[in-house]
Amino acid sequence: MDAESPFTKDQRATLHSLAEMFSDKDARDELRRLVHEGTTLREIILAYKTNKRVVSTLKTLGGLIVLAGGTVAALKGLNLWPK
């Protein structure tokens, strides 16, 4: 551990892995800001996982809405949709 770094070698490796997950500079800067403010690695990882779950749920719901819309359009096209 460096004298001026509050992180262990493993924690630093985890931070570098997290930084690689963020492709754009703004996201990496946000991660750097959070670390400097004292946010723990556990909090950062939990937030990342929660964000991934929310995005996944929203994509699933969007897919279901598109599927429902396609089904209604197909039924209307076959004149099977009630008027």
PDB file of N, CA, C and O in Angstrom:
ATOM      1  N   MET A   1       0.848  -1.182   0.000  1.00  0.00           N
ATOM      2  CA  MET A   1       0.000   0.000   0.000  1.00  0.00           C
ATOM      3  C   MET A   1       0.887   1.237   0.000  1.00  0.00           C
ATOM      4  O   MET A   1       1.849   1.315   0.765  1.00  0.00           O
ATOM      5  N   ASP A   2       0.565   2.208  -0.861  1.00  0.00           N
ATOM      6  CA  ASP A   2       1.314   3.452  -0.917  1.00  0.00           C
ATOM      7  C   ASP A   2       1.073   4.245   0.358  1.00  0.00           C
ATOM      8  O   ASP A   2       0.033   4.114   1.002  1.00  0.00           O
ATOM      9  N   ALA A   3       2.059   5.077   0.712  1.00  0.00           N
ATOM     10  CA  ALA A   3       1.933   5.884   1.926  1.00  0.00           C
ATOM     11  C   ALA A   3       0.766   6.862   1.817  1.00  0.00           C
ATOM     12  O   ALA A   3       0.099   7.136   2.815  1.00  0.00           O
ATOM     13  N   GLU A   4       0.512   7.393   0.621  1.00  0.00           N
ATOM     14  CA  GLU A   4      -0.553   8.392   0.475  1.00  0.00           C
ATOM     15  C   GLU A   4      -1.862   7.801  -0.036  1.00  0.00           C
ATOM     16  O   GLU A   4      -2.844   8.534  -0.160  1.00  0.00           O
ATOM     17  N   SER A   5      -1.914   6.523  -0.334  1.00  0.00           N
ATOM     18  CA  SER A   5      -3.133   5.897  -0.841  1.00  0.00           C
ATOM     19  C   SER A   5      -3.875   5.169   0.282  1.00  0.00           C
ATOM     20  O   SER A   5      -3.276   4.386   1.020  1.00  0.00           O
ATOM     21  N   PRO A   6      -5.177   5.428   0.409  1.00  0.00           N
ATOM     22  CA  PRO A   6      -5.957   4.752   1.451  1.00  0.00           C
ATOM     23  C   PRO A   6      -6.401   3.342   1.043  1.00  0.00           C
ATOM     24  O   PRO A   6      -7.111   2.680   1.801  1.00  0.00           O
ATOM     25  N   PHE A   7      -5.993   2.871  -0.149  1.00  0.00           N
ATOM     26  CA  PHE A   7      -6.459   1.593  -0.665  1.00  0.00           C
ATOM     27  C   PHE A   7      -5.369   0.533  -0.631  1.00  0.00           C
ATOM     28  O   PHE A   7      -4.187   0.831  -0.799  1.00  0.00           O
ATOM     29  N   THR A   8      -5.785  -0.707  -0.411  1.00  0.00           N
ATOM     30  CA  THR A   8      -4.856  -1.829  -0.475  1.00  0.00           C
ATOM     31  C   THR A   8      -4.589  -2.154  -1.942  1.00  0.00           C
ATOM     32  O   THR A   8      -5.213  -1.595  -2.844  1.00  0.00           O
ATOM     33  N   LYS A   9      -3.662  -3.059  -2.154  1.00  0.00           N
ATOM     34  CA  LYS A   9      -3.321  -3.460  -3.518  1.00  0.00           C
ATOM     35  C   LYS A   9      -4.543  -4.071  -4.219  1.00  0.00           C
ATOM     36  O   LYS A   9      -4.795  -3.775  -5.387  1.00  0.00           O
ATOM     37  N   ASP A  10      -5.297  -4.916  -3.517  1.00  0.00           N
ATOM     38  CA  ASP A  10      -6.496  -5.534  -4.096  1.00  0.00           C
ATOM     39  C   ASP A  10      -7.568  -4.495  -4.416  1.00  0.00           C
ATOM     40  O   ASP A  10      -8.214  -4.566  -5.462  1.00  0.00           O
ATOM     41  N   GLN A  11      -7.752  -3.541  -3.526  1.00  0.00           N
ATOM     42  CA  GLN A  11      -8.745  -2.496  -3.757  1.00  0.00           C
ATOM     43  C   GLN A  11      -8.374  -1.648  -4.963  1.00  0.00           C
ATOM     44  O   GLN A  11      -9.235  -1.268  -5.757  1.00  0.00           O
ATOM     45  N   ARG A  12      -7.081  -1.355  -5.093  1.00  0.00           N
ATOM     46  CA  ARG A  12      -6.632  -0.574  -6.252  1.00  0.00           C
ATOM     47  C   ARG A  12      -6.871  -1.347  -7.548  1.00  0.00           C
ATOM     48  O   ARG A  12      -7.246  -0.752  -8.558  1.00  0.00           O
ATOM     49  N   ALA A  13      -6.659  -2.666  -7.532  1.00  0.00           N
ATOM     50  CA  ALA A  13      -6.898  -3.498  -8.711  1.00  0.00           C
ATOM     51  C   ALA A  13      -8.390  -3.482  -9.062  1.00  0.00           C
ATOM     52  O   ALA A  13      -8.760  -3.432 -10.235  1.00  0.00           O
ATOM     53  N   THR A  14      -9.237  -3.526  -8.035  1.00  0.00           N
ATOM     54  CA  THR A  14     -10.683  -3.466  -8.253  1.00  0.00           C
ATOM     55  C   THR A  14     -11.073  -2.119  -8.852  1.00  0.00           C
ATOM     56  O   THR A  14     -11.882  -2.065  -9.779  1.00  0.00           O
ATOM     57  N   LEU A  15     -10.515  -1.048  -8.339  1.00  0.00           N
ATOM     58  CA  LEU A  15     -10.804   0.285  -8.879  1.00  0.00           C
ATOM     59  C   LEU A  15     -10.385   0.393 -10.339  1.00  0.00           C
ATOM     60  O   LEU A  15     -11.109   0.965 -11.154  1.00  0.00           O
ATOM     61  N   HIS A  16      -9.230  -0.150 -10.670  1.00  0.00           N
ATOM     62  CA  HIS A  16      -8.773  -0.102 -12.067  1.00  0.00           C
ATOM     63  C   HIS A  16      -9.710  -0.917 -12.965  1.00  0.00           C
ATOM     64  O   HIS A  16     -10.001  -0.510 -14.089  1.00  0.00           O
ATOM     65  N   SER A  17     -10.181  -2.066 -12.471  1.00  0.00           N
ATOM     66  CA  SER A  17     -11.132  -2.870 -13.241  1.00  0.00           C
ATOM     67  C   SER A  17     -12.437  -2.107 -13.448  1.00  0.00           C
ATOM     68  O   SER A  17     -13.009  -2.121 -14.538  1.00  0.00           O
ATOM     69  N   LEU A  18     -12.899  -1.444 -12.392  1.00  0.00           N
ATOM     70  CA  LEU A  18     -14.120  -0.635 -12.504  1.00  0.00           C
ATOM     71  C   LEU A  18     -13.928   0.480 -13.526  1.00  0.00           C
ATOM     72  O   LEU A  18     -14.811   0.729 -14.346  1.00  0.00           O
ATOM     73  N   ALA A  19     -12.792   1.141 -13.480  1.00  0.00           N
ATOM     74  CA  ALA A  19     -12.527   2.248 -14.401  1.00  0.00           C
ATOM     75  C   ALA A  19     -12.538   1.767 -15.847  1.00  0.00           C
ATOM     76  O   ALA A  19     -12.963   2.501 -16.740  1.00  0.00           O
ATOM     77  N   GLU A  20     -12.073   0.535 -16.089  1.00  0.00           N
ATOM     78  CA  GLU A  20     -12.073  -0.003 -17.449  1.00  0.00           C
ATOM     79  C   GLU A  20     -13.485  -0.281 -17.948  1.00  0.00           C
ATOM     80  O   GLU A  20     -13.729  -0.270 -19.154  1.00  0.00           O
ATOM     81  N   MET A  21     -14.432  -0.534 -17.016  1.00  0.00           N
ATOM     82  CA  MET A  21     -15.814  -0.785 -17.411  1.00  0.00           C
ATOM     83  C   MET A  21     -16.480   0.470 -17.955  1.00  0.00           C
ATOM     84  O   MET A  21     -17.407   0.390 -18.761  1.00  0.00           O
ATOM     85  N   PHE A  22     -16.006   1.625 -17.514  1.00  0.00           N
ATOM     86  CA  PHE A  22     -16.596   2.885 -17.948  1.00  0.00           C
ATOM     87  C   PHE A  22     -15.836   3.364 -19.171  1.00  0.00           C
ATOM     88  O   PHE A  22     -14.668   3.743 -19.083  1.00  0.00           O
ATOM     89  N   SER A  23     -16.512   3.345 -20.314  1.00  0.00           N
ATOM     90  CA  SER A  23     -15.822   3.613 -21.572  1.00  0.00           C
ATOM     91  C   SER A  23     -15.581   5.094 -21.828  1.00  0.00           C
ATOM     92  O   SER A  23     -14.588   5.453 -22.462  1.00  0.00           O
ATOM     93  N   ASP A  24     -16.469   5.963 -21.348  1.00  0.00           N
ATOM     94  CA  ASP A  24     -16.251   7.379 -21.655  1.00  0.00           C
ATOM     95  C   ASP A  24     -15.580   8.112 -20.495  1.00  0.00           C
ATOM     96  O   ASP A  24     -15.652   7.697 -19.338  1.00  0.00           O
ATOM     97  N   LYS A  25     -14.933   9.202 -20.845  1.00  0.00           N
ATOM     98  CA  LYS A  25     -14.138   9.958 -19.880  1.00  0.00           C
ATOM     99  C   LYS A  25     -14.993  10.534 -18.761  1.00  0.00           C
ATOM    100  O   LYS A  25     -14.554  10.571 -17.612  1.00  0.00           O
ATOM    101  N   ASP A  26     -16.196  10.981 -19.069  1.00  0.00           N
ATOM    102  CA  ASP A  26     -17.064  11.568 -18.047  1.00  0.00           C
ATOM    103  C   ASP A  26     -17.410  10.549 -16.957  1.00  0.00           C
ATOM    104  O   ASP A  26     -17.438  10.885 -15.773  1.00  0.00           O
ATOM    105  N   ALA A  27     -17.670   9.312 -17.362  1.00  0.00           N
ATOM    106  CA  ALA A  27     -17.997   8.262 -16.384  1.00  0.00           C
ATOM    107  C   ALA A  27     -16.785   7.955 -15.508  1.00  0.00           C
ATOM    108  O   ALA A  27     -16.923   7.755 -14.301  1.00  0.00           O
ATOM    109  N   ARG A  28     -15.604   7.917 -16.112  1.00  0.00           N
ATOM    110  CA  ARG A  28     -14.386   7.667 -15.313  1.00  0.00           C
ATOM    111  C   ARG A  28     -14.110   8.827 -14.362  1.00  0.00           C
ATOM    112  O   ARG A  28     -13.674   8.616 -13.231  1.00  0.00           O
ATOM    113  N   ASP A  29     -14.365  10.051 -14.822  1.00  0.00           N
ATOM    114  CA  ASP A  29     -14.192  11.213 -13.949  1.00  0.00           C
ATOM    115  C   ASP A  29     -15.168  11.160 -12.779  1.00  0.00           C
ATOM    116  O   ASP A  29     -14.812  11.518 -11.656  1.00  0.00           O
ATOM    117  N   GLU A  30     -16.398  10.714 -13.036  1.00  0.00           N
ATOM    118  CA  GLU A  30     -17.391  10.576 -11.973  1.00  0.00           C
ATOM    119  C   GLU A  30     -16.950   9.524 -10.953  1.00  0.00           C
ATOM    120  O   GLU A  30     -17.106   9.721  -9.748  1.00  0.00           O
ATOM    121  N   LEU A  31     -16.402   8.412 -11.437  1.00  0.00           N
ATOM    122  CA  LEU A  31     -15.883   7.379 -10.543  1.00  0.00           C
ATOM    123  C   LEU A  31     -14.738   7.941  -9.694  1.00  0.00           C
ATOM    124  O   LEU A  31     -14.674   7.702  -8.488  1.00  0.00           O
ATOM    125  N   ARG A  32     -13.853   8.679 -10.325  1.00  0.00           N
ATOM    126  CA  ARG A  32     -12.725   9.278  -9.606  1.00  0.00           C
ATOM    127  C   ARG A  32     -13.223  10.252  -8.528  1.00  0.00           C
ATOM    128  O   ARG A  32     -12.691  10.286  -7.419  1.00  0.00           O
ATOM    129  N   ARG A  33     -14.252  11.041  -8.869  1.00  0.00           N
ATOM    130  CA  ARG A  33     -14.823  11.997  -7.911  1.00  0.00           C
ATOM    131  C   ARG A  33     -15.431  11.264  -6.715  1.00  0.00           C
ATOM    132  O   ARG A  33     -15.241  11.669  -5.568  1.00  0.00           O
ATOM    133  N   LEU A  34     -16.163  10.185  -6.990  1.00  0.00           N
ATOM    134  CA  LEU A  34     -16.773   9.411  -5.910  1.00  0.00           C
ATOM    135  C   LEU A  34     -15.726   8.834  -4.967  1.00  0.00           C
ATOM    136  O   LEU A  34     -15.899   8.840  -3.748  1.00  0.00           O
ATOM    137  N   VAL A  35     -14.633   8.334  -5.551  1.00  0.00           N
ATOM    138  CA  VAL A  35     -13.566   7.753  -4.730  1.00  0.00           C
ATOM    139  C   VAL A  35     -12.920   8.825  -3.864  1.00  0.00           C
ATOM    140  O   VAL A  35     -12.642   8.593  -2.688  1.00  0.00           O
ATOM    141  N   HIS A  36     -12.682   9.998  -4.441  1.00  0.00           N
ATOM    142  CA  HIS A  36     -12.056  11.078  -3.679  1.00  0.00           C
ATOM    143  C   HIS A  36     -12.966  11.601  -2.576  1.00  0.00           C
ATOM    144  O   HIS A  36     -12.479  12.104  -1.563  1.00  0.00           O
ATOM    145  N   GLU A  37     -14.294  11.489  -2.760  1.00  0.00           N
ATOM    146  CA  GLU A  37     -15.239  11.934  -1.732  1.00  0.00           C
ATOM    147  C   GLU A  37     -15.376  10.930  -0.600  1.00  0.00           C
ATOM    148  O   GLU A  37     -16.027  11.208   0.408  1.00  0.00           O
ATOM    149  N   GLY A  38     -14.763   9.761  -0.764  1.00  0.00           N
ATOM    150  CA  GLY A  38     -14.790   8.782   0.318  1.00  0.00           C
ATOM    151  C   GLY A  38     -15.831   7.686   0.165  1.00  0.00           C
ATOM    152  O   GLY A  38     -16.078   6.932   1.107  1.00  0.00           O
ATOM    153  N   THR A  39     -16.443   7.588  -1.008  1.00  0.00           N
ATOM    154  CA  THR A  39     -17.396   6.515  -1.239  1.00  0.00           C
ATOM    155  C   THR A  39     -16.648   5.188  -1.223  1.00  0.00           C
ATOM    156  O   THR A  39     -15.587   5.066  -1.836  1.00  0.00           O
ATOM    157  N   THR A  40     -17.188   4.200  -0.531  1.00  0.00           N
ATOM    158  CA  THR A  40     -16.496   2.917  -0.432  1.00  0.00           C
ATOM    159  C   THR A  40     -16.659   2.115  -1.714  1.00  0.00           C
ATOM    160  O   THR A  40     -17.580   2.345  -2.497  1.00  0.00           O
ATOM    161  N   LEU A  41     -15.752   1.175  -1.912  1.00  0.00           N
ATOM    162  CA  LEU A  41     -15.842   0.307  -3.082  1.00  0.00           C
ATOM    163  C   LEU A  41     -17.137  -0.491  -3.065  1.00  0.00           C
ATOM    164  O   LEU A  41     -17.746  -0.722  -4.110  1.00  0.00           O
ATOM    165  N   ARG A  42     -17.551  -0.908  -1.884  1.00  0.00           N
ATOM    166  CA  ARG A  42     -18.794  -1.667  -1.751  1.00  0.00           C
ATOM    167  C   ARG A  42     -19.982  -0.846  -2.254  1.00  0.00           C
ATOM    168  O   ARG A  42     -20.834  -1.362  -2.976  1.00  0.00           O
ATOM    169  N   GLU A  43     -20.038   0.426  -1.873  1.00  0.00           N
ATOM    170  CA  GLU A  43     -21.126   1.304  -2.315  1.00  0.00           C
ATOM    171  C   GLU A  43     -21.097   1.500  -3.828  1.00  0.00           C
ATOM    172  O   GLU A  43     -22.142   1.502  -4.479  1.00  0.00           O
ATOM    173  N   ILE A  44     -19.909   1.662  -4.378  1.00  0.00           N
ATOM    174  CA  ILE A  44     -19.770   1.870  -5.821  1.00  0.00           C
ATOM    175  C   ILE A  44     -20.230   0.621  -6.573  1.00  0.00           C
ATOM    176  O   ILE A  44     -20.963   0.719  -7.558  1.00  0.00           O
ATOM    177  N   ILE A  45     -19.800  -0.548  -6.109  1.00  0.00           N
ATOM    178  CA  ILE A  45     -20.165  -1.793  -6.779  1.00  0.00           C
ATOM    179  C   ILE A  45     -21.665  -2.052  -6.658  1.00  0.00           C
ATOM    180  O   ILE A  45     -22.298  -2.468  -7.629  1.00  0.00           O
ATOM    181  N   LEU A  46     -22.243  -1.812  -5.479  1.00  0.00           N
ATOM    182  CA  LEU A  46     -23.681  -1.996  -5.305  1.00  0.00           C
ATOM    183  C   LEU A  46     -24.474  -1.055  -6.211  1.00  0.00           C
ATOM    184  O   LEU A  46     -25.481  -1.457  -6.794  1.00  0.00           O
ATOM    185  N   ALA A  47     -24.026   0.189  -6.331  1.00  0.00           N
ATOM    186  CA  ALA A  47     -24.706   1.143  -7.208  1.00  0.00           C
ATOM    187  C   ALA A  47     -24.598   0.697  -8.664  1.00  0.00           C
ATOM    188  O   ALA A  47     -25.561   0.808  -9.422  1.00  0.00           O
ATOM    189  N   TYR A  48     -23.439   0.198  -9.051  1.00  0.00           N
ATOM    190  CA  TYR A  48     -23.235  -0.268 -10.424  1.00  0.00           C
ATOM    191  C   TYR A  48     -24.159  -1.443 -10.734  1.00  0.00           C
ATOM    192  O   TYR A  48     -24.800  -1.481 -11.784  1.00  0.00           O
ATOM    193  N   LYS A  49     -24.221  -2.410  -9.799  1.00  0.00           N
ATOM    194  CA  LYS A  49     -25.084  -3.577  -9.996  1.00  0.00           C
ATOM    195  C   LYS A  49     -26.556  -3.171 -10.039  1.00  0.00           C
ATOM    196  O   LYS A  49     -27.319  -3.685 -10.858  1.00  0.00           O
ATOM    197  N   THR A  50     -26.954  -2.257  -9.167  1.00  0.00           N
ATOM    198  CA  THR A  50     -28.339  -1.783  -9.153  1.00  0.00           C
ATOM    199  C   THR A  50     -28.670  -1.095 -10.468  1.00  0.00           C
ATOM    200  O   THR A  50     -29.743  -1.307 -11.033  1.00  0.00           O
ATOM    201  N   ASN A  51     -27.756  -0.278 -10.949  1.00  0.00           N
ATOM    202  CA  ASN A  51     -27.960   0.420 -12.219  1.00  0.00           C
ATOM    203  C   ASN A  51     -28.112  -0.577 -13.367  1.00  0.00           C
ATOM    204  O   ASN A  51     -28.969  -0.403 -14.234  1.00  0.00           O
ATOM    205  N   LYS A  52     -27.278  -1.625 -13.373  1.00  0.00           N
ATOM    206  CA  LYS A  52     -27.378  -2.638 -14.420  1.00  0.00           C
ATOM    207  C   LYS A  52     -28.731  -3.335 -14.362  1.00  0.00           C
ATOM    208  O   LYS A  52     -29.330  -3.610 -15.402  1.00  0.00           O
ATOM    209  N   ARG A  53     -29.223  -3.626 -13.148  1.00  0.00           N
ATOM    210  CA  ARG A  53     -30.520  -4.285 -13.004  1.00  0.00           C
ATOM    211  C   ARG A  53     -31.648  -3.386 -13.501  1.00  0.00           C
ATOM    212  O   ARG A  53     -32.567  -3.847 -14.178  1.00  0.00           O
ATOM    213  N   VAL A  54     -31.573  -2.112 -13.164  1.00  0.00           N
ATOM    214  CA  VAL A  54     -32.619  -1.169 -13.592  1.00  0.00           C
ATOM    215  C   VAL A  54     -32.639  -1.061 -15.114  1.00  0.00           C
ATOM    216  O   VAL A  54     -33.708  -1.103 -15.723  1.00  0.00           O
ATOM    217  N   VAL A  55     -31.485  -0.925 -15.721  1.00  0.00           N
ATOM    218  CA  VAL A  55     -31.406  -0.818 -17.178  1.00  0.00           C
ATOM    219  C   VAL A  55     -31.932  -2.099 -17.823  1.00  0.00           C
ATOM    220  O   VAL A  55     -32.665  -2.045 -18.811  1.00  0.00           O
ATOM    221  N   SER A  56     -31.562  -3.238 -17.268  1.00  0.00           N
ATOM    222  CA  SER A  56     -32.026  -4.518 -17.796  1.00  0.00           C
ATOM    223  C   SER A  56     -33.545  -4.627 -17.692  1.00  0.00           C
ATOM    224  O   SER A  56     -34.201  -5.077 -18.632  1.00  0.00           O
ATOM    225  N   THR A  57     -34.103  -4.220 -16.561  1.00  0.00           N
ATOM    226  CA  THR A  57     -35.557  -4.256 -16.366  1.00  0.00           C
ATOM    227  C   THR A  57     -36.258  -3.335 -17.351  1.00  0.00           C
ATOM    228  O   THR A  57     -37.275  -3.707 -17.936  1.00  0.00           O
ATOM    229  N   LEU A  58     -35.723  -2.139 -17.537  1.00  0.00           N
ATOM    230  CA  LEU A  58     -36.327  -1.197 -18.480  1.00  0.00           C
ATOM    231  C   LEU A  58     -36.277  -1.721 -19.914  1.00  0.00           C
ATOM    232  O   LEU A  58     -37.232  -1.553 -20.672  1.00  0.00           O
ATOM    233  N   LYS A  59     -35.173  -2.352 -20.284  1.00  0.00           N
ATOM    234  CA  LYS A  59     -35.069  -2.930 -21.629  1.00  0.00           C
ATOM    235  C   LYS A  59     -36.081  -4.055 -21.800  1.00  0.00           C
ATOM    236  O   LYS A  59     -36.699  -4.181 -22.858  1.00  0.00           O
ATOM    237  N   THR A  60     -36.253  -4.871 -20.766  1.00  0.00           N
ATOM    238  CA  THR A  60     -37.220  -5.967 -20.830  1.00  0.00           C
ATOM    239  C   THR A  60     -38.639  -5.424 -20.983  1.00  0.00           C
ATOM    240  O   THR A  60     -39.412  -5.908 -21.810  1.00  0.00           O
ATOM    241  N   LEU A  61     -38.972  -4.419 -20.181  1.00  0.00           N
ATOM    242  CA  LEU A  61     -40.302  -3.810 -20.285  1.00  0.00           C
ATOM    243  C   LEU A  61     -40.517  -3.184 -21.657  1.00  0.00           C
ATOM    244  O   LEU A  61     -41.596  -3.308 -22.236  1.00  0.00           O
ATOM    245  N   GLY A  62     -39.509  -2.523 -22.170  1.00  0.00           N
ATOM    246  CA  GLY A  62     -39.602  -1.940 -23.510  1.00  0.00           C
ATOM    247  C   GLY A  62     -39.827  -3.013 -24.563  1.00  0.00           C
ATOM    248  O   GLY A  62     -40.627  -2.832 -25.481  1.00  0.00           O
ATOM    249  N   GLY A  63     -39.123  -4.127 -24.432  1.00  0.00           N
ATOM    250  CA  GLY A  63     -39.303  -5.240 -25.368  1.00  0.00           C
ATOM    251  C   GLY A  63     -40.706  -5.810 -25.308  1.00  0.00           C
ATOM    252  O   GLY A  63     -41.292  -6.152 -26.335  1.00  0.00           O
ATOM    253  N   LEU A  64     -41.246  -5.912 -24.092  1.00  0.00           N
ATOM    254  CA  LEU A  64     -42.614  -6.418 -23.944  1.00  0.00           C
ATOM    255  C   LEU A  64     -43.640  -5.465 -24.555  1.00  0.00           C
ATOM    256  O   LEU A  64     -44.625  -5.899 -25.152  1.00  0.00           O
ATOM    257  N   ILE A  65     -43.402  -4.177 -24.402  1.00  0.00           N
ATOM    258  CA  ILE A  65     -44.320  -3.185 -24.996  1.00  0.00           C
ATOM    259  C   ILE A  65     -44.270  -3.274 -26.523  1.00  0.00           C
ATOM    260  O   ILE A  65     -45.309  -3.225 -27.182  1.00  0.00           O
ATOM    261  N   VAL A  66     -43.074  -3.405 -27.079  1.00  0.00           N
ATOM    262  CA  VAL A  66     -42.935  -3.535 -28.533  1.00  0.00           C
ATOM    263  C   VAL A  66     -43.614  -4.824 -29.004  1.00  0.00           C
ATOM    264  O   VAL A  66     -44.289  -4.833 -30.033  1.00  0.00           O
ATOM    265  N   LEU A  67     -43.433  -5.902 -28.253  1.00  0.00           N
ATOM    266  CA  LEU A  67     -44.066  -7.178 -28.602  1.00  0.00           C
ATOM    267  C   LEU A  67     -45.591  -7.066 -28.566  1.00  0.00           C
ATOM    268  O   LEU A  67     -46.279  -7.562 -29.457  1.00  0.00           O
ATOM    269  N   ALA A  68     -46.109  -6.411 -27.530  1.00  0.00           N
ATOM    270  CA  ALA A  68     -47.561  -6.221 -27.431  1.00  0.00           C
ATOM    271  C   ALA A  68     -48.065  -5.371 -28.593  1.00  0.00           C
ATOM    272  O   ALA A  68     -49.107  -5.673 -29.175  1.00  0.00           O
ATOM    273  N   GLY A  69     -47.337  -4.317 -28.931  1.00  0.00           N
ATOM    274  CA  GLY A  69     -47.727  -3.468 -30.059  1.00  0.00           C
ATOM    275  C   GLY A  69     -47.709  -4.238 -31.368  1.00  0.00           C
ATOM    276  O   GLY A  69     -48.599  -4.067 -32.201  1.00  0.00           O
ATOM    277  N   GLY A  70     -46.711  -5.079 -31.558  1.00  0.00           N
ATOM    278  CA  GLY A  70     -46.627  -5.895 -32.763  1.00  0.00           C
ATOM    279  C   GLY A  70     -47.759  -6.905 -32.845  1.00  0.00           C
ATOM    280  O   GLY A  70     -48.301  -7.170 -33.918  1.00  0.00           O
ATOM    281  N   THR A  71     -48.103  -7.458 -31.698  1.00  0.00           N
ATOM    282  CA  THR A  71     -49.220  -8.416 -31.656  1.00  0.00           C
ATOM    283  C   THR A  71     -50.529  -7.739 -32.016  1.00  0.00           C
ATOM    284  O   THR A  71     -51.306  -8.271 -32.809  1.00  0.00           O
ATOM    285  N   VAL A  72     -50.779  -6.576 -31.445  1.00  0.00           N
ATOM    286  CA  VAL A  72     -52.004  -5.829 -31.761  1.00  0.00           C
ATOM    287  C   VAL A  72     -52.036  -5.471 -33.243  1.00  0.00           C
ATOM    288  O   VAL A  72     -53.074  -5.607 -33.890  1.00  0.00           O
ATOM    289  N   ALA A  73     -50.914  -5.018 -33.780  1.00  0.00           N
ATOM    290  CA  ALA A  73     -50.855  -4.653 -35.204  1.00  0.00           C
ATOM    291  C   ALA A  73     -51.127  -5.872 -36.085  1.00  0.00           C
ATOM    292  O   ALA A  73     -51.828  -5.771 -37.091  1.00  0.00           O
ATOM    293  N   ALA A  74     -50.565  -7.031 -35.702  1.00  0.00           N
ATOM    294  CA  ALA A  74     -50.792  -8.244 -36.486  1.00  0.00           C
ATOM    295  C   ALA A  74     -52.254  -8.666 -36.419  1.00  0.00           C
ATOM    296  O   ALA A  74     -52.839  -9.059 -37.429  1.00  0.00           O
ATOM    297  N   LEU A  75     -52.843  -8.586 -35.230  1.00  0.00           N
ATOM    298  CA  LEU A  75     -54.256  -8.953 -35.090  1.00  0.00           C
ATOM    299  C   LEU A  75     -55.155  -8.003 -35.880  1.00  0.00           C
ATOM    300  O   LEU A  75     -56.128  -8.437 -36.498  1.00  0.00           O
ATOM    301  N   LYS A  76     -54.835  -6.719 -35.859  1.00  0.00           N
ATOM    302  CA  LYS A  76     -55.619  -5.757 -36.646  1.00  0.00           C
ATOM    303  C   LYS A  76     -55.451  -6.021 -38.140  1.00  0.00           C
ATOM    304  O   LYS A  76     -56.402  -5.904 -38.913  1.00  0.00           O
ATOM    305  N   GLY A  77     -54.223  -6.379 -38.534  1.00  0.00           N
ATOM    306  CA  GLY A  77     -53.962  -6.669 -39.943  1.00  0.00           C
ATOM    307  C   GLY A  77     -54.736  -7.889 -40.430  1.00  0.00           C
ATOM    308  O   GLY A  77     -55.119  -7.963 -41.598  1.00  0.00           O
ATOM    309  N   LEU A  78     -54.962  -8.838 -39.538  1.00  0.00           N
ATOM    310  CA  LEU A  78     -55.732 -10.040 -39.903  1.00  0.00           C
ATOM    311  C   LEU A  78     -57.219  -9.879 -39.643  1.00  0.00           C
ATOM    312  O   LEU A  78     -57.994 -10.827 -39.770  1.00  0.00           O
ATOM    313  N   ASN A  79     -57.602  -8.668 -39.277  1.00  0.00           N
ATOM    314  CA  ASN A  79     -58.997  -8.351 -38.933  1.00  0.00           C
ATOM    315  C   ASN A  79     -59.533  -9.211 -37.782  1.00  0.00           C
ATOM    316  O   ASN A  79     -60.714  -9.557 -37.753  1.00  0.00           O
ATOM    317  N   LEU A  80     -58.657  -9.548 -36.842  1.00  0.00           N
ATOM    318  CA  LEU A  80     -59.049 -10.331 -35.676  1.00  0.00           C
ATOM    319  C   LEU A  80     -59.192  -9.475 -34.424  1.00  0.00           C
ATOM    320  O   LEU A  80     -59.606  -9.961 -33.372  1.00  0.00           O
ATOM    321  N   TRP A  81     -58.848  -8.202 -34.548  1.00  0.00           N
ATOM    322  CA  TRP A  81     -58.926  -7.293 -33.387  1.00  0.00           C
ATOM    323  C   TRP A  81     -60.357  -6.778 -33.281  1.00  0.00           C
ATOM    324  O   TRP A  81     -60.922  -6.324 -34.276  1.00  0.00           O
ATOM    325  N   PRO A  82     -60.952  -6.841 -32.087  1.00  0.00           N
ATOM    326  CA  PRO A  82     -62.344  -6.379 -31.956  1.00  0.00           C
ATOM    327  C   PRO A  82     -62.467  -4.887 -32.252  1.00  0.00           C
ATOM    328  O   PRO A  82     -61.577  -4.095 -31.944  1.00  0.00           O
ATOM    329  N   LYS A  83     -63.588  -4.533 -32.855  1.00  0.00           N
ATOM    330  CA  LYS A  83     -63.807  -3.137 -33.218  1.00  0.00           C
ATOM    331  C   LYS A  83     -64.654  -2.434 -32.198  1.00  0.00           C
ATOM    332  O   LYS A  83     -64.939  -1.246 -32.346  1.00  0.00           O
TER     333      LYS A  83
END
